[in-house]
Amino acid sequence: MNRVKIVGGGLTGILAAFQAHRLGARDIQLFERFDRLGGVALPDERHGLELREGCIYFGPKGDPIRELLETYGPTFEDFDNRFGSVSPRTDGDPRYIEDFGGPALACRGIGLSRPTGSSLADRLAAYPPELRTPLVQYARWHLGHDLKDVHESAAIPMAINRVFPLGSNVADLAEIKRHDPLADELYAIPRALWGRTQNLTASLPTGGFPALLKRCRLALEAIGVTIRDESLVSPRQALAEHSAGEILVWAANPTPLFKAAGLSTPKLLPKSFATYVFTANWTGPRPFYVQNFTASGACFRVYIYESAGQTLLTAECVAEASASDLRREIHSLLQGFDGKLALGDQIASAIKPRWIYHSVAAMQGLTDLRAALFARMGPAFVAGAWEPYAKAEKFAEVNTALATALGGEAKAAAA
């Protein structure tokens, strides 16, 4: 019987433990350096309220991640997935777009150039100048780094991976997207304009994220997973002590693995954001989030949600902001959408680093790290899908690697 050792008790590690069990493993150990499972999916709590950072959603019924969790007990509640974006326009007034989470920018033509490299600068250079200029301005405002050092995948967490070129013929744009993979990758059409319904519904865990993670813990323990809290695993020791028949899943930060694998640690992109949480009254849809692409002010995203019967608003900012400026920005970002806002008290603030933007050097380094660990351990080493940002992509990558390591493709199909 294979032993599965999972390092990292965030959502990736939790899902890996459930999936390993579904594939037939019964000797599973999960190591978490803090005293609770959850990682970035576990929000801070204050007076029973969740202080969420970012917008972590699950899919509707049938979503693979939700389906796996439901198999082991957690439940979810569907909601109408509503969101919007605020983009710059040439007359100086912002442009508000309902049910579209990316930039909507005026552009006369939609011809693209093929990217010549893997940096974010290369990706943005593929657009016509009318789109490229505001996108570069936004990326510099958001990141504060030379875009030649930033990997193109950073476009996804910044929500600029697809752009709606205003002024283009929607039917023509849809046709180009169907036949040109590059156009499909770089351009988007708001769902209301071409009848797309794939993201109309999303879901959140019943009772919130702390309740979900507590249920996950109980479910893991019920199926025999050994959870070791407050256990900081040494990469060098984990690799040295690896034995035949053991599968090592590294769902934690991979940075410490470089030195243990005999590789140089690549240059990273440190970026911290300031987050502020307010009580609020909001007459519009909840949950609801708005992305700001104007590259002005400090706030790049506003997220409105409910916790314990209270409406809360989280403002994520590229830098610290004064209370008066931030309140003014929040009202400005929401004024073009269906709903009236009354902000209450600020109940929390934090400045935290986020490691979701890869440098070009880091992406190459991760490729080298995977190769070095595969040469050393073969499929018995499972990387925690370090590069992808989207949950679904991470989940699929880890599942495939686990099935290979456990020889469980047939078992997975029969489950």
C-alpha positions as CSV (number, residue, x, y, z in Angstrom):
1,M,0.0,0.0,0.0
2,N,1.4,3.4,-1.0
3,R,2.0,6.0,1.7
4,V,1.0,9.6,0.6
5,K,2.7,12.4,2.4
6,I,1.3,15.8,1.7
7,V,3.1,19.0,2.6
8,G,0.8,22.0,2.9
9,G,-2.7,22.1,4.4
10,G,-4.2,24.8,2.1
11,L,-7.0,24.0,-0.3
12,T,-4.7,22.2,-2.7
13,G,-3.4,19.9,0.0
14,I,-6.8,19.2,1.4
15,L,-8.1,18.3,-2.1
16,A,-5.0,16.2,-2.7
17,A,-5.8,14.2,0.5
18,F,-9.4,13.6,-0.5
19,Q,-8.3,12.6,-4.1
20,A,-5.6,10.3,-2.9
21,H,-8.2,8.5,-0.7
22,R,-10.6,8.3,-3.7
23,L,-7.8,6.7,-5.7
24,G,-7.3,4.0,-3.1
25,A,-4.6,5.3,-0.8
26,R,-5.2,4.6,2.9
27,D,-2.0,5.7,4.5
28,I,-2.2,9.5,4.1
29,Q,-0.4,12.1,6.1
30,L,-1.1,15.9,5.8
31,F,1.5,18.3,7.2
32,E,0.5,22.0,7.9
33,R,2.9,24.5,9.4
34,F,0.2,26.5,11.2
35,D,-2.4,25.3,13.7
36,R,-5.3,25.2,11.3
37,L,-5.9,24.0,7.8
38,G,-6.9,26.3,5.0
39,G,-4.0,28.4,3.9
40,V,-5.1,31.5,1.9
41,A,-8.6,30.1,1.7
42,L,-9.0,30.6,5.5
43,P,-10.1,34.2,6.2
44,D,-9.4,36.0,9.4
45,E,-12.4,36.2,11.7
46,R,-13.6,39.0,14.0
47,H,-16.7,38.8,16.1
48,G,-17.9,35.9,14.1
49,L,-17.5,37.7,10.8
50,E,-15.3,36.5,7.9
51,L,-12.8,39.1,6.7
52,R,-12.3,37.7,3.2
53,E,-9.5,38.8,0.9
54,G,-10.0,38.1,-2.8
55,C,-13.0,36.3,-4.3
56,I,-12.8,32.6,-3.9
57,Y,-15.8,30.9,-5.5
58,F,-16.7,27.4,-6.4
59,G,-18.6,26.3,-9.5
60,P,-22.3,25.1,-9.7
61,K,-23.4,21.5,-9.3
62,G,-21.1,19.2,-11.2
63,D,-18.0,21.4,-10.7
64,P,-15.2,18.8,-10.1
65,I,-13.8,20.5,-7.0
66,R,-17.2,21.0,-5.4
67,E,-18.2,17.4,-6.4
68,L,-15.1,15.9,-4.7
69,L,-15.7,17.9,-1.5
70,E,-19.4,17.0,-1.5
71,T,-18.5,13.4,-1.7
72,Y,-16.9,13.7,1.8
73,G,-19.6,15.8,3.4
74,P,-19.3,19.6,2.8
75,T,-22.2,21.3,1.2
76,F,-22.6,24.4,-1.0
77,E,-25.1,27.1,-1.8
78,D,-25.6,28.4,-5.4
79,F,-25.8,32.1,-6.2
80,D,-26.2,34.3,-9.2
81,N,-22.7,35.2,-10.2
82,R,-22.7,38.9,-10.6
83,F,-19.7,41.2,-11.2
84,G,-18.5,44.2,-13.1
85,S,-15.5,46.2,-14.3
86,V,-14.6,49.9,-14.5
87,S,-12.3,50.9,-17.4
88,P,-10.8,54.2,-18.5
89,R,-12.1,56.1,-21.4
90,T,-10.7,59.0,-23.5
91,D,-13.1,61.6,-22.2
92,G,-11.9,61.0,-18.6
93,D,-15.1,59.5,-17.2
94,P,-14.9,55.8,-16.2
95,R,-16.8,53.2,-18.2
96,Y,-18.9,50.7,-16.2
97,I,-19.6,47.3,-17.6
98,E,-22.0,44.8,-16.0
99,D,-21.2,41.1,-15.9
100,F,-17.8,41.5,-17.3
101,G,-14.7,41.2,-15.1
102,G,-12.0,42.4,-17.6
103,P,-11.0,45.7,-19.2
104,A,-13.3,47.2,-21.8
105,L,-11.3,49.6,-24.0
106,A,-12.0,51.5,-27.1
107,C,-10.2,50.2,-30.2
108,R,-10.8,50.7,-33.9
109,G,-9.0,47.5,-35.0
110,I,-8.5,44.1,-33.5
111,G,-5.5,42.8,-35.4
112,L,-2.9,41.0,-33.2
113,S,0.8,40.5,-33.4
114,R,2.3,37.1,-32.3
115,P,4.0,37.4,-28.9
116,T,7.8,37.1,-29.2
117,G,8.5,36.0,-25.7
118,S,7.0,34.8,-22.4
119,S,7.0,38.1,-20.4
120,L,3.9,40.2,-19.6
121,A,5.5,42.9,-21.8
122,D,5.5,40.5,-24.7
123,R,1.9,39.5,-24.2
124,L,0.7,43.1,-24.0
125,A,2.7,44.1,-27.1
126,A,0.5,41.7,-29.1
127,Y,-2.4,44.1,-28.8
128,P,-3.1,47.1,-31.0
129,P,-1.6,50.3,-29.5
130,E,-5.0,51.6,-28.5
131,L,-5.3,48.6,-26.1
132,R,-1.7,48.1,-25.3
133,T,-1.1,51.6,-23.8
134,P,-3.8,51.5,-21.1
135,L,-3.0,47.9,-20.3
136,V,0.7,48.6,-19.8
137,Q,-0.3,51.6,-17.6
138,Y,-2.6,49.4,-15.5
139,A,0.0,46.6,-15.1
140,R,2.7,49.1,-14.0
141,W,0.3,50.7,-11.5
142,H,-0.8,47.3,-10.2
143,L,2.6,45.6,-9.9
144,G,5.2,48.2,-9.7
145,H,7.7,46.0,-11.6
146,D,9.4,46.1,-15.0
147,L,6.9,44.1,-17.1
148,K,9.8,42.4,-19.0
149,D,10.6,40.6,-15.7
150,V,7.0,39.5,-15.1
151,H,5.7,36.3,-16.6
152,E,2.8,36.5,-19.0
153,S,0.7,34.3,-16.6
154,A,0.4,37.4,-14.3
155,A,-2.3,38.6,-16.6
156,I,-4.7,36.1,-15.1
157,P,-4.7,37.2,-11.4
158,M,-4.7,40.8,-12.6
159,A,-7.8,40.0,-14.7
160,I,-6.3,41.4,-17.9
161,N,-5.9,38.1,-19.7
162,R,-8.8,39.0,-21.9
163,V,-9.9,42.4,-23.2
164,F,-13.2,43.5,-24.7
165,P,-12.3,45.8,-27.7
166,L,-15.1,48.4,-27.7
167,G,-16.2,49.5,-31.1
168,S,-15.5,46.1,-32.7
169,N,-18.3,44.2,-34.3
170,V,-19.3,41.5,-31.8
171,A,-20.3,39.0,-34.5
172,D,-16.9,39.4,-36.2
173,L,-15.1,39.2,-32.9
174,A,-16.9,36.0,-31.9
175,E,-16.1,34.5,-35.3
176,I,-12.4,35.4,-34.9
177,K,-12.4,33.9,-31.4
178,R,-13.8,30.6,-32.7
179,H,-11.1,30.2,-35.4
180,D,-7.9,31.9,-34.0
181,P,-6.5,30.6,-30.7
182,L,-4.5,33.7,-30.1
183,A,-7.6,35.9,-30.5
184,D,-9.6,33.6,-28.3
185,E,-6.8,33.9,-25.6
186,L,-6.5,37.7,-25.7
187,Y,-10.0,38.9,-26.5
188,A,-13.3,38.6,-24.6
189,I,-17.0,39.4,-25.1
190,P,-19.2,40.2,-22.2
191,R,-21.6,37.3,-21.7
192,A,-24.7,39.3,-22.2
193,L,-23.6,40.3,-25.8
194,W,-23.3,36.7,-27.1
195,G,-25.4,34.6,-24.9
196,R,-22.8,32.8,-23.0
197,T,-24.1,31.2,-19.8
198,Q,-21.2,29.1,-18.4
199,N,-20.6,31.4,-15.4
200,L,-24.1,32.5,-14.6
201,T,-24.1,30.5,-11.4
202,A,-21.4,29.9,-8.8
203,S,-21.4,28.6,-5.2
204,L,-20.0,29.3,-1.8
205,P,-19.6,26.8,1.1
206,T,-22.6,26.6,3.4
207,G,-21.8,28.6,6.5
208,G,-18.7,30.2,5.0
209,F,-15.1,29.2,4.6
210,P,-14.2,28.6,8.3
211,A,-17.1,26.1,8.5
212,L,-16.0,24.5,5.2
213,L,-12.5,23.9,6.5
214,K,-13.7,22.6,9.8
215,R,-15.9,20.1,8.0
216,C,-13.0,19.2,5.7
217,R,-10.8,18.5,8.8
218,L,-13.5,16.2,10.3
219,A,-14.0,14.4,7.0
220,L,-10.3,13.8,6.6
221,E,-9.9,12.5,10.1
222,A,-13.0,10.3,9.5
223,I,-11.3,8.6,6.5
224,G,-8.1,8.0,8.4
225,V,-5.9,10.9,7.2
226,T,-3.3,11.8,9.8
227,I,-3.2,15.6,10.2
228,R,0.0,17.0,11.7
229,D,-0.6,20.6,12.6
230,E,2.3,23.0,13.4
231,S,4.7,20.8,11.5
232,L,7.2,22.7,9.4
233,V,8.7,20.1,7.0
234,S,12.3,20.6,6.0
235,P,12.6,20.1,2.2
236,R,16.1,18.7,2.5
237,Q,14.9,16.2,5.1
238,A,11.8,15.2,3.2
239,L,13.8,14.5,0.1
240,A,16.5,12.6,2.0
241,E,14.1,10.5,3.9
242,H,11.9,9.6,1.0
243,S,11.5,5.9,0.7
244,A,10.2,3.4,-1.9
245,G,6.4,3.2,-1.9
246,E,6.0,6.8,-0.6
247,I,4.4,9.6,-2.7
248,L,5.4,13.1,-1.7
249,V,2.9,15.8,-2.6
250,W,4.4,19.3,-2.2
251,A,1.3,21.6,-2.0
252,A,3.2,24.3,0.0
253,N,5.4,27.1,-1.3
254,P,8.0,25.5,-3.6
255,T,10.7,28.2,-3.0
256,P,12.5,26.2,-0.2
257,L,12.8,23.2,-2.6
258,F,15.3,24.8,-4.9
259,K,18.2,24.7,-2.5
260,A,17.3,21.2,-1.3
261,A,17.3,20.1,-5.0
262,G,20.7,21.7,-5.6
263,L,19.3,24.6,-7.7
264,S,19.7,28.3,-7.4
265,T,16.5,30.1,-6.2
266,P,15.2,32.3,-9.0
267,K,14.3,35.9,-8.7
268,L,10.8,36.4,-7.3
269,L,8.3,39.2,-7.5
270,P,7.5,40.4,-4.0
271,K,4.2,42.3,-4.0
272,S,2.2,43.4,-1.0
273,F,-1.4,44.7,-1.1
274,A,-3.4,46.7,1.5
275,T,-6.8,45.3,2.4
276,Y,-9.6,47.1,4.2
277,V,-12.9,45.6,5.4
278,F,-16.0,47.7,6.1
279,T,-19.5,47.0,7.3
280,A,-21.9,48.2,4.6
281,N,-25.5,48.5,3.4
282,W,-25.8,47.6,-0.3
283,T,-29.0,47.2,-2.2
284,G,-27.5,45.4,-5.2
285,P,-26.6,41.7,-5.7
286,R,-24.5,39.9,-3.1
287,P,-21.9,38.5,-3.6
288,F,-20.7,41.2,-6.1
289,Y,-17.3,42.3,-7.1
290,V,-15.9,45.1,-9.2
291,Q,-12.5,45.3,-10.9
292,N,-10.9,48.7,-11.4
293,F,-8.8,49.0,-14.5
294,T,-8.4,52.8,-14.6
295,A,-5.0,52.7,-12.9
296,S,-6.0,55.6,-10.7
297,G,-6.4,55.8,-7.0
298,A,-5.4,52.9,-4.8
299,C,-8.2,50.3,-5.0
300,F,-8.1,47.7,-7.7
301,R,-11.0,45.5,-6.5
302,V,-14.1,45.8,-4.3
303,Y,-15.9,42.7,-3.1
304,I,-19.3,42.8,-1.3
305,Y,-20.5,39.6,0.5
306,E,-22.5,38.4,3.4
307,S,-21.2,36.9,6.6
308,A,-23.2,35.9,9.6
309,G,-26.1,38.0,8.3
310,Q,-24.0,41.1,7.9
311,T,-23.0,42.7,4.6
312,L,-19.3,43.4,4.4
313,L,-17.2,45.1,1.8
314,T,-13.5,44.4,1.2
315,A,-11.4,46.9,-0.7
316,E,-8.1,45.5,-2.1
317,C,-5.5,48.2,-2.8
318,V,-2.1,48.4,-4.5
319,A,-1.0,50.7,-1.7
320,E,-2.2,52.1,1.6
321,A,-5.0,54.7,1.3
322,S,-6.4,57.3,3.6
323,A,-9.9,56.7,5.0
324,S,-11.4,59.6,3.2
325,D,-9.8,58.8,-0.2
326,L,-10.7,55.2,0.1
327,R,-14.3,55.8,0.9
328,R,-14.5,58.2,-2.1
329,E,-12.9,55.6,-4.4
330,I,-15.2,52.8,-3.3
331,H,-18.3,54.9,-4.0
332,S,-17.0,56.0,-7.4
333,L,-16.3,52.4,-8.4
334,L,-19.8,51.2,-7.5
335,Q,-21.8,54.2,-8.6
336,G,-22.2,52.9,-12.2
337,F,-23.8,49.6,-11.1
338,D,-27.3,48.5,-9.9
339,G,-27.3,49.2,-6.2
340,K,-26.9,51.9,-3.6
341,L,-24.1,51.8,-1.1
342,A,-23.8,53.1,2.4
343,L,-20.4,52.4,4.0
344,G,-20.3,51.7,7.7
345,D,-17.3,51.3,10.0
346,Q,-13.9,50.1,8.9
347,I,-13.5,46.9,11.0
348,A,-10.1,45.6,9.7
349,S,-7.1,46.5,7.7
350,A,-4.0,44.5,6.7
351,I,-0.9,44.6,4.5
352,K,0.2,41.2,3.3
353,P,2.5,39.8,0.6
354,R,0.9,37.8,-2.2
355,W,3.0,35.4,-4.3
356,I,0.6,35.0,-7.2
357,Y,2.6,36.8,-9.8
358,H,5.5,34.8,-11.3
359,S,8.6,36.3,-12.7
360,V,10.0,35.0,-16.0
361,A,12.9,33.6,-14.1
362,A,10.7,31.9,-11.6
363,M,8.7,30.1,-14.2
364,Q,11.8,28.8,-15.9
365,G,13.1,27.9,-12.4
366,L,10.0,25.9,-11.6
367,T,10.4,24.0,-14.9
368,D,13.9,23.1,-13.9
369,L,12.8,22.2,-10.4
370,R,10.2,19.8,-11.7
371,A,12.7,18.2,-14.0
372,A,15.3,17.8,-11.2
373,L,12.8,16.2,-8.8
374,F,11.4,13.9,-11.4
375,A,14.9,12.8,-12.2
376,R,15.4,12.1,-8.5
377,M,12.0,10.6,-7.6
378,G,10.1,10.0,-10.8
379,P,6.3,10.2,-10.5
380,A,6.5,9.6,-6.7
381,F,7.0,13.4,-6.4
382,V,3.8,15.3,-7.1
383,A,4.1,19.1,-7.5
384,G,1.2,21.1,-6.0
385,A,0.4,22.8,-9.4
386,W,2.6,25.8,-8.4
387,E,2.2,27.7,-11.7
388,P,-1.5,27.9,-12.4
389,Y,-3.7,30.5,-10.7
390,A,-7.1,29.0,-11.4
391,K,-8.4,26.4,-8.9
392,A,-9.8,24.2,-11.6
393,E,-6.4,24.0,-13.4
394,K,-4.5,23.3,-10.2
395,F,-7.0,20.6,-9.3
396,A,-6.8,18.9,-12.6
397,E,-3.0,18.9,-12.7
398,V,-2.6,17.5,-9.2
399,N,-5.2,14.8,-9.8
400,T,-3.5,13.7,-13.0
401,A,-0.1,13.4,-11.2
402,L,-1.7,11.6,-8.3
403,A,-3.4,9.1,-10.6
404,T,-0.1,8.4,-12.3
405,A,1.7,8.0,-9.0
406,L,-0.9,5.7,-7.6
407,G,-1.7,3.9,-10.8
408,G,-5.2,5.0,-10.2
409,E,-6.7,5.9,-13.5
410,A,-8.9,2.9,-13.6
411,K,-9.9,3.4,-10.0
412,A,-10.7,7.1,-10.6
413,A,-12.9,6.1,-13.6
414,A,-14.8,3.6,-11.5
415,A,-15.3,5.8,-8.5
